[in-house]
Amino acid sequence: MELDTLKIRVFHWAGWISVIIGLFALAILNITLLSGYDTPFSDRLSLFIFLSLLFGAIACLQRMSRTLGLWGIFLAFFLILFMGVMFLLGWFIIPFP
């Protein structure tokens, strides 16, 4: 009985970690874009996106924590899509820097 509640907590915490890492990566990207300076964490943005996807996939395995896992996964996909669109728009403006 005790192991069952521990298993539920692990999946629930994985979902919350996924959402927190996704929001942290989004905040780092916004700070980098608004300030114009690279923060020390902006070099590891792809690692944060990967961790958000990983913990979100783990959280999606349990029915109770599936919504948190999907939030983390959607945040990671939004960051990937946003960075891709910003790269393409910048490349259309100045194709050969």
Kinemage of the C-alpha trace (Angstrom):
@kinemage 1
@onewidth
@group {chain A} dominant
@subgroup {mainchain}
@vectorlist {calphas} color= white
{ca met a 1} P 0.000 0.000 0.000
{ca glu a 2} L 2.821 2.391 0.843
{ca leu a 3} L 4.657 1.580 -2.393
{ca asp a 4} L 1.598 2.528 -4.437
{ca thr a 5} L 1.454 6.056 -2.987
{ca leu a 6} L 5.203 6.415 -3.489
{ca lys a 7} L 4.811 5.452 -7.143
{ca ile a 8} L 2.045 8.016 -7.628
{ca arg a 9} L 4.175 10.720 -5.990
{ca val a 10} L 7.133 9.982 -8.270
{ca phe a 11} L 5.036 10.478 -11.392
{ca his a 12} L 3.392 13.573 -9.944
{ca trp a 13} L 6.772 15.110 -9.054
{ca ala a 14} L 8.091 14.278 -12.538
{ca gly a 15} L 5.175 16.245 -13.995
{ca trp a 16} L 5.844 19.255 -11.781
{ca ile a 17} L 9.564 19.142 -12.574
{ca ser a 18} L 8.727 19.055 -16.283
{ca val a 19} L 6.503 22.137 -16.002
{ca ile a 20} L 9.014 24.043 -13.848
{ca ile a 21} L 11.913 23.285 -16.197
{ca gly a 22} L 9.778 24.322 -19.192
{ca leu a 23} L 8.824 27.623 -17.546
{ca phe a 24} L 12.440 28.213 -16.520
{ca ala a 25} L 13.623 27.642 -20.103
{ca leu a 26} L 10.933 30.001 -21.374
{ca ala a 27} L 12.012 32.669 -18.871
{ca ile a 28} L 15.673 32.263 -19.860
{ca leu a 29} L 14.778 32.641 -23.536
{ca asn a 30} L 12.731 35.777 -22.820
{ca ile a 31} L 15.484 37.312 -20.686
{ca thr a 32} L 18.029 36.602 -23.396
{ca leu a 33} L 15.853 38.152 -26.122
{ca leu a 34} L 14.814 41.207 -24.118
{ca ser a 35} L 18.217 42.084 -22.672
{ca gly a 36} L 20.303 41.302 -25.733
{ca tyr a 37} L 22.940 39.583 -23.593
{ca asp a 38} L 23.573 35.875 -23.346
{ca thr a 39} L 22.917 34.493 -19.899
{ca pro a 40} L 24.985 31.571 -18.631
{ca phe a 41} L 21.908 29.343 -18.823
{ca ser a 42} L 21.102 30.182 -22.451
{ca asp a 43} L 23.917 27.932 -23.637
{ca arg a 44} L 22.139 24.974 -22.029
{ca leu a 45} L 18.664 25.752 -23.367
{ca ser a 46} L 18.520 22.570 -25.446
{ca leu a 47} L 19.325 20.553 -22.311
{ca phe a 48} L 16.428 22.186 -20.467
{ca ile a 49} L 14.090 21.438 -23.368
{ca phe a 50} L 15.229 17.813 -23.452
{ca leu a 51} L 14.755 17.441 -19.680
{ca ser a 52} L 11.281 18.942 -19.913
{ca leu a 53} L 10.376 16.461 -22.647
{ca leu a 54} L 11.854 13.551 -20.691
{ca phe a 55} L 10.122 14.317 -17.399
{ca gly a 56} L 6.895 15.091 -19.255
{ca ala a 57} L 7.009 11.697 -20.974
{ca ile a 58} L 7.612 10.005 -17.619
{ca ala a 59} L 4.683 11.875 -16.073
{ca cys a 60} L 2.387 10.898 -18.947
{ca leu a 61} L 2.713 7.234 -18.000
{ca gln a 62} L 0.481 7.723 -14.949
{ca arg a 63} L -3.116 8.833 -15.450
{ca met a 64} L -3.167 11.152 -12.430
{ca ser a 65} L -0.157 13.206 -13.579
{ca arg a 66} L -0.822 13.170 -17.321
{ca thr a 67} L -1.982 16.796 -17.480
{ca leu a 68} L 1.223 18.030 -15.859
{ca gly a 69} L 3.281 15.929 -18.257
{ca leu a 70} L 1.396 17.298 -21.244
{ca trp a 71} L 1.942 20.865 -20.010
{ca gly a 72} L 5.690 20.223 -19.831
{ca ile a 73} L 5.745 18.625 -23.267
{ca phe a 74} L 3.718 21.462 -24.810
{ca leu a 75} L 6.061 24.045 -23.265
{ca ala a 76} L 9.063 22.232 -24.743
{ca phe a 77} L 7.450 22.006 -28.185
{ca phe a 78} L 6.497 25.679 -28.009
{ca leu a 79} L 10.119 26.584 -27.280
{ca ile a 80} L 11.346 24.461 -30.187
{ca leu a 81} L 8.762 25.993 -32.537
{ca phe a 82} L 9.488 29.539 -31.328
{ca met a 83} L 13.247 29.196 -31.775
{ca gly a 84} L 12.756 27.696 -35.237
{ca val a 85} L 10.418 30.477 -36.361
{ca met a 86} L 12.722 33.172 -34.970
{ca phe a 87} L 15.677 31.603 -36.786
{ca leu a 88} L 13.763 31.487 -40.071
{ca leu a 89} L 12.544 35.074 -39.743
{ca gly a 90} L 16.058 36.275 -38.949
{ca trp a 91} L 17.438 34.273 -41.843
{ca phe a 92} L 14.876 35.793 -44.237
{ca ile a 93} L 15.894 39.310 -43.201
{ca ile a 94} L 19.666 38.773 -43.392
{ca pro a 95} L 20.405 35.491 -45.211
{ca phe a 96} L 24.203 35.820 -45.232
{ca pro a 97} L 25.624 37.560 -42.159
